[in-house]
C-alpha cells in the first residue's frame, strides 16, 4: 500500500468516525496509526508490511503500534491447521524396511 493510498484511507476512517460521533476533534495521528496497525495485525499482515503501510523504517515501530492486537482468532486457525496436519501424519501407514 503506497503512502498516498494510506493517507486517503486514514482520512476516510477519520471522517467516518467523526460522522458517527465515535470520535471528536481530539483524534491524533498516533491514535489512527495505532488503530490501523492493530487492524492490519489482526487481519494477519506481518510486521514488515505494517511498517511499510505506516511509513515506518523499522519493524520495531510497527510492533509498537500493533501491540494489543487480538491474535486469538488467527491463532485458533493456526492450531486447527496444525492439528489437522498432525492427525494426517499420524494416520499414514509406515512400512518397516525389509
C-alpha positions in Angstrom: 0.0 0.0 0.0 1.6 3.3 -1.0 1.7 6.3 1.2 -0.9 8.3 -0.8 -3.4 5.4 -0.6 -2.8 5.0 3.1 -3.4 8.7 3.7 -6.7 8.5 1.8 -7.7 5.5 3.9 -6.8 7.3 7.1 -8.8 10.4 6.1 -11.8 8.3 5.2 -11.7 6.4 8.5 -11.4 9.7 10.4 -14.3 11.2 8.5 -16.5 8.2 9.1 -15.7 8.0 12.8 -16.4 11.8 13.1 -19.8 11.4 11.3 -20.8 8.5 13.6 -19.9 10.5 16.7 -17.4 7.9 17.7 -14.6 10.4 17.9 -14.3 14.1 18.5 -11.7 16.6 17.4 -9.2 15.0 19.7 -8.2 12.3 17.2 -4.5 12.1 16.8 -2.2 10.7 14.1 -0.8 8.4 16.8 -4.3 7.1 17.6 -5.0 6.4 13.9 -1.7 4.7 13.4 -2.3 2.5 16.3 -5.8 1.6 15.1 -4.7 0.9 11.6 -1.7 -1.2 12.8 -3.9 -3.2 15.2 -6.5 -3.9 12.5 -3.8 -4.9 10.0 -2.1 -7.2 12.6 -5.5 -8.9 13.4 -6.0 -9.4 9.7 -2.8 -11.3 9.6 -0.4 -8.8 8.0 3.3 -9.3 9.0 5.2 -6.5 10.8 7.2 -5.5 7.8 4.0 -4.9 5.8 2.5 -2.9 8.7 5.7 -0.8 9.0 5.7 -0.1 5.2 2.0 0.9 5.3 2.6 3.2 8.2 5.7 4.7 6.7 7.9 3.3 9.5 11.6 2.4 8.8 11.7 -0.4 11.4 9.5 -3.3 12.3 10.0 -2.4 15.9 7.9 0.7 15.4 5.2 -1.5 13.7 5.4 -3.9 16.6 4.9 -0.9 19.0 1.8 0.4 17.1 0.3 -3.1 16.7 0.7 -4.3 20.2 -2.6 -5.1 21.8 -3.9 -6.8 18.6 -6.2 -9.7 19.4 -4.5 -12.6 17.7 -6.7 -15.3 19.3 -8.9 -15.9 16.2 -5.8 -16.1 14.0 -4.1 -18.5 16.4 -7.2 -20.7 16.6 -6.9 -21.1 12.8 -3.2 -21.9 13.1 -3.8 -24.5 15.8 -6.7 -26.1 13.8 -4.4 -26.4 10.7 -1.5 -27.8 12.7 -3.8 -30.3 14.4 -5.2 -31.4 11.0 -1.7 -31.9 9.6 -0.6 -33.7 12.7 -3.5 -36.1 12.5 -3.0 -36.7 8.8 0.7 -37.7 9.5 -0.3 -40.0 12.4 -2.7 -42.0 10.3 -0.3 -42.8 7.5 0.9 -46.4 7.4 4.7 -46.7 7.6 6.1 -50.0 6.3 9.2 -51.2 8.1 12.3 -51.7 5.9 12.8 -55.3 4.7 
